[in-house]
């Protein structure tokens, strides 16, 4: 109990000085603070033709043309079967096919793979990740995330927080109902094993920014455990005081099915387990499959195994990265 109270006090001590809102980081002030620092925005996208173009268009209009804050907008097309690449390119992004980046490596699948390839294919000193399925995007998503990094040399990683409603198929909005896997899986795991991170309000959110030197020093889980793995690995690498979070206000996006969320939860649990193994806190290797039951009463065995890309800085580059 005494240890729990000390950890809680530590989180409270961190929360105030390391939490802010996007409104606290006006673009004009950030341009003055930017100096020679370069900023890349990366959007991992798979079959997001309905949203990716609008997001790219806002970034280019508000943060490239009207105010020179962003130097590079990259969309990583993660094997889309729709017009994602075309919509992104028309809106002004540079688009790379996921498997074309570091093509000498065996291709892997998943969101984390797209994020890692995006890091490899960009050059910015600061890299900002934005999910491509957002329906509530504003330029403040980017400016808010880079604010602490441009103004405080001791901050190396910034995570977004926001209100995440659940929007049902009938259009009904349930405030605070989004982030189901966060509440049911990620937050309990964090509080149990890495309580220093308990003040991170949206540990699985897809909007965050970091210094390239730090992001290149940690591995990327290739599936949906990527955000969880990054938090735990960065905590070990740079410490809690080098992290911050910024409230971006409101976030709506495409919701996944309960079956898909079950697979996501399993991948996050395996990611957490792998970190516990590396830290010598567990020794056994868990099963990597899960039996899922469908609405019709059938059952499927689902493979939950997650691969992992090594820290980008550890690679010897044999060719240009697309």
Residue frames relative to the residue before (quaternion, step in Angstrom):
aa qw qx qy qz dx dy dz
X 1.0000 0.0000 0.0000 0.0000 0.00 0.00 0.00
X 0.6397 0.5277 -0.3303 0.4507 3.59 0.99 -0.81
X 0.6380 0.5179 -0.3222 0.4701 3.59 1.05 -0.79
X 0.6393 0.5277 -0.3226 0.4569 3.59 1.00 -0.85
X 0.6653 0.5019 -0.3051 0.4609 3.57 0.94 -0.83
X 0.6362 0.5159 -0.3304 0.4690 3.59 1.03 -0.73
X 0.6510 0.5100 -0.3158 0.4651 3.57 0.98 -0.84
X 0.6447 0.5210 -0.3170 0.4610 3.57 0.96 -0.86
X 0.6440 0.5084 -0.3161 0.4763 3.56 1.00 -0.80
X 0.6349 0.5302 -0.3244 0.4588 3.58 1.05 -0.77
X 0.6491 0.5131 -0.3124 0.4666 3.58 0.96 -0.87
X 0.6553 0.5043 -0.3113 0.4684 3.59 0.94 -0.87
X 0.6353 0.5283 -0.3221 0.4621 3.57 1.02 -0.78
X 0.6754 0.4897 -0.2860 0.4713 3.57 1.04 -0.80
X 0.6382 0.6177 -0.3357 0.3137 3.54 0.83 -1.07
X 0.6970 0.5049 -0.2956 0.4147 3.60 0.69 -1.01
X 0.7564 0.3947 -0.2356 0.4654 3.62 0.57 -1.08
X 0.7443 0.4086 -0.2145 0.4827 3.60 1.17 -0.50
X 0.6513 0.4613 -0.3230 0.5085 3.59 1.25 0.28
X 0.0734 0.7880 -0.6057 0.0818 3.55 -0.98 0.89
X 0.4187 -0.6655 0.5403 0.2996 3.56 -1.32 -0.09
X 0.6499 -0.5344 0.3695 0.3944 3.56 -1.20 0.49
X 0.6125 0.5793 -0.3469 0.4110 3.59 1.09 -0.68
X 0.6164 0.5619 -0.3396 0.4347 3.58 1.21 -0.43
X 0.7246 0.3906 -0.2225 0.5224 3.59 1.28 -0.18
X 0.0666 -0.8268 0.5583 0.0172 3.62 0.39 1.21
X 0.5921 -0.6297 0.3777 0.3320 3.54 -0.97 0.92
X 0.6348 0.5470 -0.3472 0.4211 3.62 0.89 -0.85
X 0.6696 0.4864 -0.2986 0.4753 3.58 0.97 -0.84
X 0.6497 0.5241 -0.3221 0.4467 3.58 1.02 -0.74
X 0.6129 0.5414 -0.3528 0.4547 3.59 1.07 -0.68
X 0.6395 0.5078 -0.3246 0.4773 3.58 1.04 -0.72
X 0.6941 0.4665 -0.2725 0.4757 3.58 1.02 -0.78
X 0.5514 0.6662 -0.3739 0.3351 3.58 1.18 -0.56
X 0.0879 -0.8211 0.5565 0.0920 3.58 0.87 -0.88
X 0.7854 -0.2710 0.2278 0.5077 3.57 -0.78 -1.06
X 0.4138 0.7124 -0.4719 0.3139 3.59 1.25 0.10
X 0.2184 -0.7777 0.5766 0.1225 3.58 -0.90 0.89
X 0.1943 -0.7930 0.5749 0.0542 3.55 -1.11 0.83
X 0.1027 -0.7756 0.6219 0.0322 3.54 -0.89 1.05
X 0.1757 -0.7517 0.6256 0.1128 3.57 -1.06 0.80
X 0.1138 -0.8031 0.5847 0.0141 3.56 -0.80 1.09
X 0.0781 -0.7760 0.6253 0.0266 3.56 -0.91 0.98
X 0.2140 -0.7411 0.6199 0.1438 3.61 -0.62 1.07
X 0.0301 0.8404 -0.5357 0.0769 3.61 -0.67 1.00
X 0.0634 0.7596 -0.6455 0.0478 3.51 -0.99 0.96
X 0.8385 -0.1106 0.0185 0.5332 3.54 -0.55 1.23
X 0.4311 0.6839 -0.4670 0.3583 3.56 0.80 1.10
X 0.1439 0.8417 -0.5101 0.1028 3.58 1.03 0.77
X 0.6615 0.5372 -0.3175 0.4160 3.61 1.08 -0.58
X 0.7918 0.3115 -0.1536 0.5024 3.61 1.14 -0.44
X 0.6122 0.6154 -0.3734 0.3273 3.60 0.94 -0.80
X 0.6463 0.5404 -0.3340 0.4227 3.60 0.96 -0.79
X 0.6526 0.5154 -0.3169 0.4562 3.58 0.96 -0.84
X 0.6437 0.5195 -0.3255 0.4581 3.60 0.98 -0.81
X 0.6646 0.4944 -0.3019 0.4719 3.57 0.86 -0.95
X 0.6494 0.5428 -0.3183 0.4270 3.57 0.93 -0.90
X 0.6556 0.5029 -0.3113 0.4695 3.59 0.97 -0.82
X 0.6524 0.5083 -0.3240 0.4593 3.60 0.89 -0.87
X 0.6821 0.4854 -0.2987 0.4582 3.59 0.85 -0.95
X 0.6804 0.5006 -0.3019 0.4419 3.59 0.86 -0.90
X 0.8015 0.3571 -0.1627 0.4513 3.57 0.72 -1.12
X 0.8130 0.2863 -0.1197 0.4927 3.60 1.01 -0.74
X 0.6787 0.3834 -0.3064 0.5464 3.57 1.28 0.21
X 0.7801 0.3456 -0.1836 0.4882 3.58 0.68 -1.09
X 0.7383 0.3918 -0.2392 0.4941 3.62 0.80 -0.93
X 0.7915 0.0253 0.0188 0.6104 3.57 1.03 -0.74
X 0.3346 -0.7952 0.4709 0.1844 3.61 -0.50 1.13
X 0.1833 0.7995 -0.5487 0.1616 3.56 0.44 1.21
X 0.7602 0.3248 -0.1684 0.5369 3.60 0.93 -0.92
X 0.2821 -0.7888 0.5304 0.1300 3.56 -0.89 0.97
X 0.8150 0.0965 0.0083 0.5714 3.58 1.11 -0.58
X 0.0743 -0.7653 0.6384 0.0361 3.57 -0.99 0.91
X 0.0036 -0.8168 0.5743 -0.0543 3.56 -0.56 1.17
X 0.1322 -0.7478 0.6456 0.0806 3.55 -1.00 0.90
X 0.2027 -0.7549 0.6140 0.1100 3.55 -0.82 1.03
X 0.2337 -0.7871 0.5597 0.1120 3.55 -0.41 1.24
X 0.1756 -0.8284 0.5298 0.0467 3.54 -0.33 1.33
X 0.7546 -0.4151 0.2057 0.4648 3.54 0.47 1.33
X 0.1469 0.8179 -0.5381 0.1410 3.57 0.92 0.90
X 0.2864 -0.7422 0.5793 0.1774 3.54 -1.23 0.58
X 0.6565 0.4627 -0.3154 0.5055 3.58 1.28 0.06
X 0.7100 -0.4672 0.3286 0.4118 3.59 -1.23 -0.40
X 0.1634 0.8223 -0.5285 0.1337 3.61 1.11 0.60
X 0.6916 0.4858 -0.2927 0.4473 3.60 0.74 -1.03
X 0.6664 0.5081 -0.3067 0.4512 3.57 0.91 -0.90
X 0.6625 0.5008 -0.3117 0.4617 3.60 0.90 -0.91
X 0.6625 0.5054 -0.3094 0.4582 3.60 0.96 -0.82
X 0.6650 0.5013 -0.2997 0.4653 3.56 0.96 -0.87
X 0.6401 0.5274 -0.3198 0.4580 3.59 0.97 -0.83
X 0.6920 0.4814 -0.2759 0.4618 3.59 1.06 -0.74
X 0.6527 -0.5647 0.3003 0.4061 3.60 1.24 -0.11
X 0.5143 0.6281 -0.4377 0.3865 3.59 1.19 0.30
X 0.4050 -0.6006 0.6027 0.3347 3.50 -1.34 0.23
X 0.1527 -0.8065 0.5691 0.0482 3.57 -0.81 0.99
X 0.0318 -0.7731 0.6333 0.0184 3.55 -0.99 0.89
X 0.4333 -0.6524 0.5494 0.2912 3.54 -1.13 0.66
X 0.5829 -0.6289 0.3873 0.3386 3.56 -0.85 0.98
X 0.7427 0.4305 -0.2400 0.4532 3.59 0.80 -0.97
X 0.5972 0.5725 -0.3627 0.4289 3.59 1.28 -0.19
X 0.6167 0.5253 -0.3426 0.4757 3.59 1.25 -0.33
X 0.8145 -0.0225 -0.0482 0.5777 3.59 -0.76 1.08
X 0.0707 0.8745 -0.4749 0.0682 3.52 0.97 0.99
X 0.5684 0.5884 -0.3989 0.4142 3.61 1.20 -0.18
X 0.6187 0.5190 -0.3478 0.4763 3.58 1.28 -0.19
X 0.5592 -0.5779 0.4523 0.3858 3.61 -1.08 0.58
X 0.4453 -0.7117 0.4656 0.2799 3.63 -0.78 0.93
X 0.1365 -0.7528 0.6385 0.0842 3.53 -1.20 0.70
X 0.4101 -0.7103 0.5166 0.2459 3.57 -1.25 0.24
X 0.6203 0.6021 -0.3945 0.3116 3.54 -1.34 0.08
X 0.6830 -0.5076 0.3538 0.3880 3.51 -1.32 0.43
X 0.6611 0.5272 -0.3182 0.4286 3.58 0.89 -0.89
X 0.5964 0.5536 -0.3534 0.4614 3.56 1.13 -0.63
X 0.6585 0.5020 -0.3084 0.4682 3.59 0.96 -0.87
X 0.6465 0.5171 -0.3232 0.4584 3.59 0.99 -0.78
X 0.6631 0.5050 -0.2949 0.4673 3.58 0.95 -0.91
X 0.6575 0.4890 -0.3071 0.4840 3.57 0.98 -0.85
X 0.6243 0.5375 -0.3403 0.4534 3.59 1.06 -0.67
X 0.6183 0.5287 -0.3315 0.4778 3.55 1.07 -0.73
X 0.6768 0.5040 -0.2880 0.4527 3.56 0.96 -0.90
X 0.7373 0.4467 -0.2273 0.4530 3.58 1.03 -0.79
X 0.6716 0.4531 -0.3022 0.5022 3.60 1.26 0.01
X 0.3399 -0.7613 0.5247 0.1722 3.55 -1.30 0.27
X 0.4482 0.7380 -0.4334 0.2581 3.62 1.22 -0.20
X 0.5332 -0.6086 0.4842 0.3328 3.55 -1.17 0.64
X 0.7416 0.2039 -0.1271 0.6264 3.57 1.22 -0.63
X 0.1375 -0.7846 0.6016 0.0599 3.57 -0.92 0.93
X 0.1455 -0.7833 0.6030 0.0400 3.55 -0.84 1.10
X 0.1728 -0.7779 0.5971 0.0922 3.58 -0.86 0.98
X 0.0120 -0.7814 0.6228 -0.0367 3.55 -0.95 1.01
X 0.4240 -0.6873 0.5210 0.2764 3.61 -0.82 0.91
X 0.4295 -0.7431 0.4664 0.2139 3.56 -1.00 0.85
X 0.6476 0.5298 -0.3308 0.4365 3.62 1.22 0.00
X 0.3758 0.7550 -0.4705 0.2594 3.59 1.25 0.23
X 0.1918 -0.7753 0.5946 0.0923 3.54 -1.08 0.85
X 0.7026 0.4153 -0.2448 0.5234 3.57 1.31 0.10
X 0.3162 0.8143 -0.4502 0.1850 3.57 1.23 0.39
X 0.0163 0.7553 -0.6552 0.0020 3.51 -1.20 0.76
X 0.6590 -0.5281 0.3544 0.4015 3.57 -1.18 0.46
X 0.5773 0.6040 -0.3759 0.4007 3.60 1.17 -0.50
X 0.4983 0.6280 -0.4429 0.4015 3.60 1.21 -0.25
X 0.7153 0.4299 -0.2454 0.4932 3.57 0.93 -0.91
X 0.6920 0.4777 -0.3005 0.4502 3.60 0.75 -0.98
X 0.6317 0.5390 -0.3375 0.4432 3.58 1.01 -0.75
X 0.6924 0.4939 -0.2843 0.4426 3.57 0.91 -0.91
X 0.7166 0.4363 -0.2742 0.4700 3.61 0.99 -0.70
X 0.4601 0.7239 -0.4306 0.2808 3.60 1.21 -0.39
X 0.7195 0.4278 -0.2811 0.4693 3.64 0.63 -0.98
X 0.6469 0.5338 -0.3249 0.4371 3.61 1.05 -0.70
X 0.6968 0.4711 -0.2769 0.4646 3.58 1.03 -0.77
X 0.7650 0.3931 -0.1932 0.4721 3.58 1.10 -0.59
X 0.7736 0.2444 -0.1410 0.5675 3.59 1.23 -0.22
X 0.3333 -0.7847 0.4925 0.1749 3.58 -0.34 1.25
X 0.6367 0.5455 -0.3298 0.4338 3.60 1.19 -0.37
X 0.6267 0.5026 -0.3405 0.4886 3.60 1.27 -0.19
X 0.1239 -0.8297 0.5440 0.0198 3.56 -0.81 1.06
X 0.7946 0.1297 -0.0558 0.5905 3.58 1.19 -0.41
X 0.0715 -0.8018 0.5932 -0.0078 3.56 -0.90 1.00
X 0.1671 -0.7870 0.5915 0.0534 3.54 -0.83 1.07
X 0.4179 -0.6958 0.5240 0.2581 3.58 -1.09 0.71
X 0.0593 -0.7290 0.6742 0.1022 3.50 -1.32 0.45
X 0.0657 0.7946 -0.5965 0.0922 3.57 -1.16 0.58
X 0.5347 -0.5403 0.5187 0.3914 3.52 -1.38 0.03
X 0.0818 -0.8068 0.5850 0.0118 3.59 -0.76 1.08
X 0.1208 -0.8045 0.5775 0.0690 3.62 -0.15 1.19
X 0.3557 -0.6693 0.5895 0.2793 3.54 -1.30 0.22
X 0.1462 -0.7839 0.6009 0.0551 3.56 -0.75 1.09
X 0.3092 -0.7907 0.5047 0.1565 3.56 -0.46 1.21
X 0.6989 -0.4672 0.3375 0.4235 3.55 -1.31 0.22
X 0.6855 0.4641 -0.2778 0.4873 3.58 1.19 -0.53
X 0.5923 -0.6013 0.3491 0.4070 3.56 1.32 0.10
X 0.4762 0.6694 -0.4443 0.3573 3.58 1.25 -0.09
X 0.2638 -0.7838 0.5503 0.1149 3.55 -0.92 0.98
X 0.1283 -0.7731 0.6189 0.0526 3.54 -0.86 1.02
X 0.3329 -0.7657 0.5086 0.2103 3.65 -0.23 1.19
X 0.8413 0.1692 -0.1394 0.4942 3.53 -0.96 0.91
X 0.5347 0.6708 -0.3860 0.3394 3.58 1.27 0.05
X 0.5485 0.6034 -0.4053 0.4132 3.59 1.25 -0.11
X 0.7315 0.4289 -0.2906 0.4433 3.55 -1.27 0.07
X 0.1395 0.8384 -0.5169 0.1026 3.58 0.96 0.84
X 0.6693 0.4800 -0.3070 0.4769 3.60 0.95 -0.81
X 0.5718 0.5815 -0.3751 0.4406 3.58 1.12 -0.60
X 0.7420 0.4317 -0.2366 0.4550 3.56 0.76 -1.06
X 0.7469 0.4314 -0.2263 0.4526 3.57 0.96 -0.84
X 0.7967 0.2652 -0.1241 0.5287 3.60 1.13 -0.57
X 0.7587 0.4276 -0.2481 0.4244 3.57 0.48 -1.20
X 0.7007 0.4769 -0.3008 0.4371 3.59 0.77 -0.95
X 0.6430 0.4957 -0.3488 0.4682 3.65 0.92 -0.68
X 0.6447 0.5161 -0.3310 0.4565 3.61 0.95 -0.80
X 0.6539 0.5145 -0.3148 0.4569 3.58 0.94 -0.88
X 0.6974 0.4742 -0.2865 0.4547 3.57 0.82 -0.93
X 0.6559 0.5139 -0.3136 0.4553 3.57 1.09 -0.63
X 0.8472 0.2299 -0.0617 0.4749 3.56 0.79 -1.04
X 0.7842 0.1425 -0.0919 0.5969 3.61 1.12 -0.53
X 0.0214 -0.8685 0.4950 0.0166 3.60 0.73 1.02
X 0.5102 0.6312 -0.4359 0.3888 3.61 1.19 -0.28
X 0.6942 0.4745 -0.2650 0.4720 3.59 1.17 -0.61
X 0.3972 0.7636 -0.4488 0.2402 3.59 1.27 -0.02
X 0.6395 0.5393 -0.3301 0.4373 3.61 1.15 -0.44
X 0.5233 0.5967 -0.4275 0.4328 3.60 1.26 -0.11
X 0.3287 -0.8122 0.4513 0.1692 3.56 -0.30 1.27
X 0.7961 0.1601 -0.0732 0.5790 3.60 1.06 -0.72
X 0.0968 -0.8591 0.4993 0.0575 3.60 0.48 1.15
X 0.7423 0.3888 -0.2295 0.4951 3.61 1.09 -0.58
X 0.3936 0.7358 -0.4746 0.2802 3.61 1.23 0.02
X 0.4287 -0.7462 0.4614 0.2158 3.55 -1.04 0.80
X 0.6251 0.5151 -0.3457 0.4737 3.59 1.26 0.17
X 0.3127 0.7243 -0.5609 0.2510 3.57 -0.59 1.16
X 0.1895 -0.7763 0.5937 0.0951 3.55 -1.28 0.34
X 0.0180 0.8074 -0.5891 0.0272 3.54 -1.13 0.63
X 0.5651 -0.5568 0.4710 0.3858 3.51 -1.29 0.27
X 0.5748 -0.6199 0.4083 0.3443 3.55 -0.93 0.91
X 0.6424 0.5543 -0.3326 0.4116 3.58 0.90 -0.90
X 0.6825 0.4630 -0.2756 0.4938 3.58 1.11 -0.67
X 0.6679 0.5031 -0.3063 0.4549 3.59 0.89 -0.91
X 0.6709 0.4920 -0.3029 0.4648 3.59 1.05 -0.66
X 0.6529 0.5379 -0.3040 0.4381 3.60 1.25 -0.25
X 0.7184 0.3945 -0.2459 0.5175 3.61 1.25 -0.07
X 0.5190 -0.6287 0.4691 0.3395 3.61 -1.15 0.51
X 0.2761 -0.7300 0.5995 0.1773 3.56 -1.33 0.38
X 0.3395 -0.6874 0.6052 0.2143 3.57 -0.79 1.03
X 0.4265 -0.7605 0.4271 0.2392 3.58 -0.76 0.97
X 0.7108 0.4192 -0.2679 0.4972 3.61 1.13 -0.41
X 0.8127 -0.3278 0.1946 0.4407 3.58 -1.23 -0.44
X 0.5445 0.5979 -0.4177 0.4142 3.59 1.21 0.12
X 0.3934 0.7760 -0.4477 0.2064 3.58 1.27 -0.13
X 0.6863 0.4783 -0.3088 0.4527 3.62 0.82 -0.89
X 0.6325 0.5210 -0.3296 0.4689 3.58 1.01 -0.78
X 0.6737 0.5066 -0.2955 0.4495 3.57 0.87 -0.94
X 0.6422 0.5274 -0.3283 0.4491 3.58 0.97 -0.82
X 0.6442 0.5266 -0.3326 0.4439 3.59 0.91 -0.85
X 0.6963 0.4720 -0.2816 0.4616 3.57 0.81 -1.00
X 0.6846 0.4888 -0.2918 0.4553 3.58 0.90 -0.88
X 0.6700 0.4840 -0.3028 0.4745 3.58 1.00 -0.77
X 0.5739 0.5609 -0.3815 0.4587 3.58 1.10 -0.58
X 0.6884 0.4710 -0.2773 0.4768 3.56 0.94 -0.88
X 0.6978 0.4934 -0.2745 0.4408 3.58 1.01 -0.81
X 0.8427 0.1752 -0.0546 0.5061 3.60 0.69 -1.06
X 0.4809 -0.6830 0.4344 0.3369 3.61 1.19 -0.34
X 0.6683 -0.5474 0.3461 0.3661 3.53 -1.22 0.58
X 0.6661 0.5322 -0.3194 0.4137 3.60 0.94 -0.80
X 0.6413 0.5035 -0.3302 0.4756 3.59 1.25 -0.23
X 0.6354 0.4984 -0.3246 0.4926 3.57 1.33 0.12
X 0.0389 -0.7774 0.6274 0.0215 3.54 -1.23 0.57
X 0.1734 -0.7652 0.6013 0.1515 3.56 -1.30 0.16
X 0.1785 -0.7824 0.5934 0.0614 3.54 -1.13 0.77
X 0.3641 -0.7261 0.5472 0.2020 3.56 -0.87 1.01
X 0.1851 -0.8134 0.5479 0.0623 3.57 -0.60 1.20
X 0.6340 -0.5766 0.3163 0.4069 3.56 1.28 0.08
X 0.7983 -0.2303 0.2593 0.4925 3.54 -0.21 -1.32
X 0.0195 -0.8118 0.5833 -0.0186 3.59 -0.91 0.89
X 0.0430 0.7636 -0.6436 0.0286 3.55 -0.84 1.01
X 0.0435 0.7905 -0.6055 0.0812 3.54 -1.07 0.76
X 0.6638 -0.4788 0.3823 0.4289 3.54 -1.33 -0.06
X 0.2908 -0.7658 0.5487 0.1672 3.60 -0.81 0.99
X 0.3774 -0.7212 0.5389 0.2172 3.52 -1.12 0.73
X 0.6128 -0.5551 0.4174 0.3770 3.55 -1.28 0.40
X 0.6472 -0.5201 0.3835 0.4044 3.56 -1.25 0.37
X 0.6167 0.5428 -0.3439 0.4547 3.59 1.06 -0.72
X 0.6622 0.4937 -0.3004 0.4770 3.58 0.94 -0.88
X 0.6407 0.5190 -0.3242 0.4637 3.59 1.02 -0.77
X 0.6071 0.5512 -0.3507 0.4524 3.59 1.10 -0.64
X 0.6546 0.4898 -0.3100 0.4852 3.57 0.99 -0.82
X 0.6275 0.5369 -0.3298 0.4575 3.56 1.01 -0.82
X 0.6493 0.5224 -0.3172 0.4526 3.57 0.91 -0.89
X 0.6556 0.5154 -0.3129 0.4546 3.56 0.96 -0.85
X 0.6537 0.5101 -0.3120 0.4638 3.59 0.98 -0.82
X 0.6414 0.5136 -0.3241 0.4688 3.58 1.03 -0.74
X 0.6487 0.5138 -0.3197 0.4615 3.58 0.98 -0.80
X 0.6492 0.4973 -0.3170 0.4803 3.59 1.02 -0.75
X 0.6158 0.5326 -0.3402 0.4705 3.59 1.07 -0.70
X 0.6494 0.5031 -0.3126 0.4770 3.57 0.94 -0.88
X 0.6491 0.5266 -0.3186 0.4471 3.59 0.94 -0.89
X 0.6481 0.5220 -0.3287 0.4466 3.59 0.95 -0.83
X 0.6480 0.4967 -0.3200 0.4806 3.59 1.06 -0.69
X 0.6290 0.5191 -0.3347 0.4722 3.59 1.02 -0.69
X 0.6239 0.5262 -0.3365 0.4697 3.59 1.06 -0.70
X 0.6723 0.5018 -0.3014 0.4532 3.59 0.87 -0.92
X 0.7024 0.4401 -0.2577 0.4965 3.53 1.10 -0.67
X 0.5081 -0.6912 0.3935 0.3305 3.58 1.29 0.17
X 0.4824 0.6949 -0.4152 0.3347 3.58 1.17 0.44
X 0.7493 0.1018 -0.1181 0.6436 3.58 1.33 -0.23
X 0.2822 -0.7824 0.5336 0.1531 3.57 -1.19 0.46
X 0.6590 0.5213 -0.3222 0.4360 3.58 1.00 -0.71
X 0.3521 -0.7047 0.5741 0.2231 3.55 -1.25 0.56
X 0.3475 -0.7729 0.4893 0.2058 3.63 -0.59 1.07
X 0.6333 -0.4881 0.4258 0.4235 3.55 -1.32 0.15
X 0.2746 -0.7793 0.5460 0.1385 3.56 -1.13 0.63
X 0.6380 0.4673 -0.3495 0.5024 3.56 1.19 0.49
X 0.1269 -0.7802 0.6093 0.0625 3.54 -1.26 0.48
X 0.3319 -0.7210 0.5731 0.2041 3.56 -1.03 0.80
X 0.0625 -0.8008 0.5957 -0.0015 3.56 -0.69 1.14
X 0.2669 -0.7724 0.5618 0.1286 3.55 -0.99 0.91
X 0.3381 -0.7627 0.5239 0.1715 3.55 -0.90 0.98
X 0.7009 -0.4718 0.3364 0.4160 3.54 -1.32 0.16
X 0.6925 0.4727 -0.2741 0.4710 3.57 1.14 -0.60
X 0.6261 -0.5754 0.3272 0.4122 3.58 1.25 0.13
X 0.5404 0.6153 -0.4081 0.4035 3.59 1.24 -0.11
X 0.2632 -0.7594 0.5762 0.1485 3.54 -1.27 0.31
X 0.1129 -0.7838 0.6090 0.0465 3.55 -1.09 0.79
X 0.3445 -0.6965 0.5883 0.2238 3.53 -1.13 0.73
X 0.1434 -0.8149 0.5611 0.0231 3.56 -0.59 1.22
X 0.3463 -0.7257 0.5604 0.1985 3.54 -0.93 0.95
X 0.1660 -0.8208 0.5438 0.0554 3.58 -0.61 1.15
X 0.3784 0.7676 -0.4652 0.2265 3.58 1.28 -0.15
X 0.1575 -0.7788 0.6028 0.0731 3.56 -1.01 0.88
X 0.2971 -0.7285 0.5901 0.1811 3.53 -0.97 0.91
X 0.2117 -0.7844 0.5717 0.1144 3.57 -1.24 0.12
X 0.2904 -0.7307 0.5927 0.1743 3.53 -0.96 0.91
X 0.4804 -0.6784 0.4670 0.3016 3.61 -0.97 0.77
X 0.6774 -0.4340 0.3554 0.4760 3.59 -1.19 0.15
X 0.5210 -0.6721 0.4258 0.3090 3.56 -0.80 1.01
X 0.6285 0.5587 -0.3358 0.4243 3.57 1.05 -0.71
X 0.6373 0.5468 -0.3314 0.4302 3.59 1.19 -0.39
X 0.5971 0.5921 -0.3617 0.4026 3.58 1.24 -0.28
X 0.2959 -0.6839 0.6314 0.2144 3.51 -1.24 0.58
X 0.2922 -0.7934 0.5077 0.1657 3.57 -0.40 1.19
X 0.1993 -0.8026 0.5577 0.0720 3.52 -0.79 1.11
X 0.7878 0.1044 -0.0603 0.6040 3.57 1.27 -0.24
X 0.6294 -0.5199 0.4058 0.4110 3.56 -1.24 0.26
X 0.4155 -0.7271 0.5006 0.2194 3.56 -1.15 0.66
X 0.7048 -0.5006 0.2930 0.4084 3.56 0.34 1.26
